Amino acid sequence: MKIRTETIAKIKGFWRILGPGLVTGAADDDPSGIATYSQTGAQFGYGQLWTALYMLPLMTAVQEACARIGLVTGKGITTIVKERYSGVVLYCVVGLVVIANTINIGADLGAMASAAQLLVNAPFIVLTLLFTTVILLLEVFTNYKVYSKILKWLAVTLMAYPITLFIVHQPWATIFKASVIPHVEFSFAFLFIITGVLGTTISPYMFFWEASQEVEEDKEKHLLTEGKPLISWMSVHKMRLDNTFGMIFSEFATWSIIVVAATVLHNSGVHDVKTAADAAKALEPLVHSFPHAGFLSKLIFSIGIIGLGLLAIPVLSGSAAYSVSEAFGWKASLNLKLKKAPGFYGVIIAASVVGLILNFIGVDPLKALVFAAVLNGVAAVPLLFLILKIASDEKIMGEFKSKWLSKTILWITFIAMAAAAIAMFYTILK
């Protein structure tokens, strides 16, 4: 009994450590991510499976640097850019984040509505309006402590794909080989999707959100003294534990989605995910022994898309709001009431409403998700360079600046994402 009590206490202690890293990692597998990874598996089978393994250290290093910037300085990334760089750089950074995030919000809202239509016979416009309203009410009128707990629990909806992974009969030898040995095709289709995979995995909104959430955590724990956090290496260690767990959780889910889509869809002749119903078919093996397997697979898929959309859209709008507010010197915190931070919440509302409107211009929701991921992949390149410079600057970070390993991985990430974007554009112009 004593051993069991101690184990439960350790699990609870570990769960309390988890926060911005877990939420950011789970938000990474948003509807845009699920659509992109499903399309990857359906179109190329196991051909791009290796990206999940090779992106893990890159993604972890990038998010660790962003989290460390917020934790150590008590400032968001945009605030530091404003203090250290020209106005042109500042507004380019803010513009990239706001545009990419708003398009992503629109795509995610459309995907949530499409997923919900698998279960209920309701108009698309009504469902998008409903989801937008619910998300805004939660984000604007719920305090940070309660809201952060809601976001942590929504991360659990990612488990549908790993469960399916072990139910389906898999060619494990082929899968492990494809996971380790890179396969590259120099075609527009291949490079377009791989840029989307990189973009939905290493996304600009994640950079700004995790840094800003570390600042929120500093405030919540009363670690700020005259604007500067009281940070020790133990604080950094806990942040890294949270971040690493969140990124491993995220990339395992990514790997699982690609494998499931490849095994269930690609190997059955489905090479293009055109609708939410097509994507839901990947989960049918999870419930194949039940009488109504088709409906249950749609139910599980819909719950996952809606749950992760409820998680990701506030992250998208929130990171845009932090960025704009920091650029203009507005108060910015999810702990503040609407009256105390009207500019901050105004950006959240505006980004959500514009994203909502994008759904009524005739763009296919599933295709929009993949295009949003590709846009993130292109936008991330210049932002990565700035993050690398900030995290390595001793004047900003002091003793907590990036060491050689962090800098090396960040440079590799920057070069890899720039190369993917350039190669994709080259195939267009060729």
N, C-alpha and C positions, 0 to 999 in steps of 0.2 A: 504493500500500500504506500509506503514511504517513497519507494522508487517511482511509482506511478505519479504521486503528488509532485515530486521533483521534476519529472518529465513534463507534466502539464505546466508547471511554473516556468520551465525553460522555454516551452513553446509560446506561452503568453508573453514572456519577456522578449523573445525574438519578434513576435508579431507587433509589439509596441515599437520596436526599432524601425520596422518597415513603414515607409511613408512615401515621400516624393519619388524615390527610386522605383518602388513597386507600382505606383499609380502611373508614372511616366512609361514604364515598360509595358504595362497592360494597355495604356492608351495608344501605344505604338501599333498594336494589333487592332486598330479601329476598323470600321467597315471598309475604309479604303484599303487597309492592309489585307483584310480577309479576301476582298475582291481581287486584289493584285496577286496574292499568293495562290488563290484558287485558279486564276487565269494562267499563272505560271505553271502549275502542276498539270492543268488540263491541256495546255498548248504544247509544252515541252517535256511532259512526263517528269522524270527524275533529273532532267538535263541541267536545271538550275538549283538543284538541292544543295550543292556545295556552298551556295551563297550564305545559307544560315550559319554554317560553322565558321566561315571566314569573316563574316560580319560581326560575330559576337565580340571579339576583342576590340574591334574598331568602334562599335556602338558603345561598349562599356567605357572605353577610354574617353570618348567624346562626352558622354553624359556625366562621367566622373569629373571631368574638367569643368563642365557647366555648373554642376552641383557645388564643386569646391569654390568656384568664383562667388556664387551666392552666399554660401556658408561663411566663407572667410571675410568677405568685404561687407556683407550685410546690404549689398546693392544688387539690383538686377543687371543683366548684361547691357541693356540699352543705356542705363545710367552711366555705366563705365565708358561706353562708346561716346556718350555725350561729353563726358569730362576729358577724354583723351584724344578724340579725333575731330575732324572738321564737320561742319553742318551737313555737307554733301554726303559724307559717309554715314552719318547718323540717319538722315532721311531715306537714304537708299536701304539701310538695314531695316528701318521701320516699314518702309514700303513693301519690301520683299516679304516680310513676315505677315503683314496685314492682308496682302493680296493672296498669298499662298494659303493662309489660314481660312480666309473667307470662302475661297473656292472649295477647300476641303470640307468646310462646314456644310456648304450646299450639297456636296456629293454625299456626305454622311447622312444628312437629313433625308435625302432622296432614297438612299439605301434602306434606312430604317422604315420609311413608309412602304417601300416595295416589299420588304420582309414582312411587315405587318399585314399586307394585303394577302399573303399566303394563308393567313388565319382568319381574317375578318373581311367581309364584303363592304368596304368603306372607300369613299373617294380618296384618291391620292392627295388632293389639296387639303382635305380635312385632317388626314393623318399627319402630314408635314406641319400643319398649323398646331395640332395637338402636341406633337413632340417638341416643337420650338417653344411653345408656352410652358410646358412642364420643365424643360431644361432651364429656361430663364427664371422661372419662379424659384427653383432650387438654388441656382447660382447667385441670384440677387438677394434673396430673402433668408438664406440659411447661413449661419455663421461658419467660420472656417473649420472649427473643431468638429462639428457635426458633419459638415460637407466632406471633409477629408476622410471620415470613417465610411461614408456612403461610397465614395470613390474606391476605397480599398476593397470593399466587399463586392463591388461590381466587377472587379478584376477576376473573380472566381468563374465568371461566365466563359472564360477562355478554355476551360477544361474539356469542353465537348469534343474538340479535335484530338487532343492526346488520348482520350478514352476510346474514340473511334479507331485511332491508329493501332491499338493493340487488340481490337476486336476483328479487324480485317486480316485475312491471310496475306502476309507481305513477303515479297522476295528480298529477304533481309540482306543477303550477300550483295545484290545489285544496289540496294538502297545505301548500304554503308560505303560501297565503292563510289557511288555518285555523290555521297556526302563529303568525301575526302578529296577526290580527284576532280579538279575543275574541268568543266566542259564549256567551250566558248564557240559561238557561231558568229561570223561577221556579216550579219544580215540586219536590216532595220528592225524586223519583228523581234529578234532576239535581244538586240541592244536597247530597244524601246522598253521592253518588259524588264530587263535587268536594271535599267535606270530607274524604273518605277519601283522595283524591289529595294534598291538602295535608298530611294527617296522616301519610301514609306517606312523604312527601318531607321534611317538616320535623317530625321526630319527637323526642319527649322523650329517648328512649334515646340518640340521636345527640349531644345536648347534653352529657350527662354522660360518655358514653364518650370523645369526642374530648378533652374537657378532662382527664379522668383519664389518657388515653394520652399526652398531652403531659407530664404529671407523670412518668409512667413513662419517657418519653424523657429527661427531665431527669436522672432517677436513673441510667439506663443510660449516659448520657454524662458522669456525675459532675459535673453543673452545679450541684448543690445545695450551698450553703455555709451552715451553721447554719440549714438549712430554707429559705433564700431562694436562688432561681436566679441564676446569673450570666448574664444575658440581654443581648444586644446587638440593635441593629436588624437586623443580618445574620441572627440567629436568627429574628426575627419575619418577615423576608423569606422565608427558607426555609420556615417554617411556612405562610405565605400561598401560596407556590408549590405546596406539597403539597396544601393545602386546596382551592385553586382548581382544580387538575388533577382532584382527586378528585370535586369537585362537577360539573365539566363532564362528566367520564366518566359519572357517575351520571345526569345529566339527559339526556345523549345516549342512554343506554340506555333511560331512561323514554320519551323521544320515539319511539325505535325500536319499543318494545313497543306503544305506542298505535297507531302507524302500521300495524304488521304486523297487529295484532288488527283494526283497522278495515278494512284492505284484504282480508285473508284471511277473517275471520269475519263482520263486519258486512255487507260487500258480497256475501257468500254467503248471507245470511239468518239467520246465527247471532247472535242479539242477547242471549243470556244464557249466561254461562260457568258451567255447573252442576257439571262434574266436571273432574278433572285431564286426562282424555282430550280434553275440549272445548278446554281451553287449549292442549294439545299440538298440535291441528290447525293453530294459527297458524304452526307451524314446518314444516308439510308441504312448502311450496314450496322450502325449503332442500334437500330431498332428492328432489324430484319426479321426477328422471331415473333414480332407482335403482329396482330391481325391488320392493323392500320399503319404499317411501317411508313408509307409515304407521308401521311399526315404528321406522324410523330417526328420524322426527320425535318419536316418543314417547321414544326413547333420548336424543336431544339435550335435549328438554324436561326429562326426568327428571334428567339430569346437571346441568343448570343449576339446577333447584329444589333438588336435594340439595346441590350445591356451595355455593350461596348460603345455604342453610339452615345448613350447617356453619360458614359465615362469620358469619351474622347472629345465631344463637342464643347463641353465646358473648358477642357484643357486648351482647345484651339482658340476659342473666343477669349479665354482668360489670358493666354500668352500674348495675344494681339493687344489686349487691354493694358497689360503690364508694360508692353513695349511702347505704345503710344503715350501712356500716362507718364512714364519715365522721361520720354523725349520732351514733353511739354511741362514737366515739373508738377504734375497733378498728384494728389493723394491716390495711392493705389494699394488696396488690400482687400481680400475677401472677408476680413474681420470687421471692416468698416461698414456702416449702414449706407443705404443709397444716398441719403442727404449729405453725408460726410464725404463721399467720393463720387459725385455725379458724373464727372468726366470718365472715370474708370468704368463705371457700370454703363455709361452711355456707349462706350466702345463695344462692350460685351453685347449690348442690345442691338446696336447697329450692325455688327459683324454677323450676328445670328439672323437678323431680318434680311440683310442683303443675301446671305447664303440661302435663306428660304426662297427668296425671289428667283434666284438662279435656277430653281427647279421648274420654273414655269416658262422657260424659253426653248423647250423642246429637246433638251439634252438627255440622252439615255442614262439613267442613274448608275448602272453598273459600269458603263464605259467612262462616265465622269469620274468615278472612283479611281480608275487606273490612270487617267490623264492627270488627276490631282496628285497622285503619287509621283508621276514623272516630273511635274512642275516642282514638287518638293525636292526631287533629286537635283534639279538644276539650281534652284534657289539656295540649296545648302552649301554649295561650293564656296562662294565668297564669304559666307557667314562662318564656315569652318576656319578659314584663314584668320579671321578676327578673333575667334575663340582661342585659337592656338597662340596668337600674340598676347592676348590678355592673360591667359593662364600661365604663361611663361615669364611674365613681367614681374620682376622682384619688387618694383616700386608699388605695384598694385597688390601682389599676393604675399609679399614678405617671405618668411620661411616656408610658406605653403605653396610656393610656385611649382610649376611642373618640373619634374626631374627628367632625366634622359629617356626613360622608358615611355613616359607619357607623351613627351614631345615626338619621339620616333613614331609611335602609333598614330598620333594625330596627323603627322605629315603623311604617313601612308594612307590614312583615310582621305585626306584632302586630295592627294594625287589620284587615288582610285576613283573617287567620285567625279573629279574633273575629267579624267580619261574616259569614263563611261558617258558623260554628257557630250564631250567633244566627238567621240566615236559615233554616238547616235546622230548628232547633227551632220557629221560627215557623210553618213549613209543617206541622209535626206538630200544633201546637195550634190552627191556623186552622180 
